[in-house]
Amino acid sequence: MMPGKLRTDTASDGPYRSVFSNTHVPYWFVLVMLSAPLWLWLTRARARRIRTRLVRLGLCPACGYDLRATPERCPEMFSVL
């Protein structure tokens, strides 16, 4: 068979022809793409854990202001708006 030529119909292949091509993808790229959802979940879980801890300690979950004296509102939130 000559280089650069495709094999066509032969007695053993039947009337069909298959052409395959290879695609090479680096392992690091596959690893990054498959681990992205895990990193996103871990980041959000950490943020939830920090927010829950702040609320439990009586602090504002947005800014960390001490809310023990006024648990209904954060005075810093109104100055930001």
Steps between C-alpha positions, in 0.01 A plus 500: 500500500634842410538766770223758500249271327191362670413137471173454323275204432670166530360153528567483877356845582179467307338800333570734794803704587602637839725796551621568854680802629664551837458802721759567766399686813750571779427330832524828691221650287268206569586521870423872516171462312381211717605662828340841432156402643670364814689827557181699446313285753784525755513879465125534553502255792776701670304824451186338649701372797647846568160669466339247739781551754458879488124474559554256788744742664252788465686678221365637171556239225574773244749723684576335836360785712409403858118463507456406867362843590272530194436148364235616250715735296858582408579873505781452248267348242303826473814708452605275208169544319 
